[in-house]
Amino acid sequence: MRAVIQRVSRASVTINNKIKSEIGIGLLVLAGIEEADDNTDIEWLCSKIVQLRIFDDKNGVMNLSVLDAGGDILAISQFTLHAKTKKGNRPSYMRAACPDVAIPLYNRFVMRLSQLMGKEVNTGEFGAMMQVESVNDGPVTIIIDTKKKE
């Protein structure tokens, strides 16, 4: 799994001109699932996301997690995170999991994040054309790939 994690002051996802989900302070998580992913990837990544100390403490030092900061998470599935751009100018998405593999893994990812957060995680809609808006706070953007843990 590959995730782009942005600390935001607010974020939302709109589908068919209607806001599906929105958050205030928290994390916008764009998650890409590949064929080789499994529950081990989900567990490791979810734990990492909720424990990332990227929110400011009272001294202005990034020392708090989204849990500590009382923030929320907006998780969006994004297969394009697995784009291969080595040859030519048209990206290949061969590494991205097909929907019958990706959807159950994405649902487990959201469920596990919700469990770790102790509250519902907001989402987009798998496979839908979405407009995602965010105000990146900092800016702070972290990229994590479960296949590159070292």
HELIX and SHEET records of a PDB file:
HELIX    1   1 ASN A   39  GLN A   51  1                                  13    
HELIX    2   2 VAL A   66  ALA A   69  1                                   4    
HELIX    3   3 PHE A   79  HIS A   82  5                                   4    
HELIX    4   4 PRO A   99  MET A  117  1                                  19    
SHEET    1   A 5 LYS A  18  ILE A  23  0                                        
SHEET    2   A 5 ARG A   2  ILE A  15 -1                                        
SHEET    3   A 5 GLY A  26  GLY A  32 -1                                        
SHEET    4   A 5 ASP A  72  SER A  77  1                                        
SHEET    5   A 5 ASN A 122  THR A 123  1                                        
SHEET    1   B 3 LYS A  18  ILE A  23  0                                        
SHEET    2   B 3 ARG A   2  ILE A  15 -1                                        
SHEET    3   B 3 GLN A 131  ASP A 145 -1                                        
SHEET    1   C 2 PHE A  55  ASP A  56  0                                        
SHEET    2   C 2 MET A  62  LEU A  64 -1                                        
END                                                                             
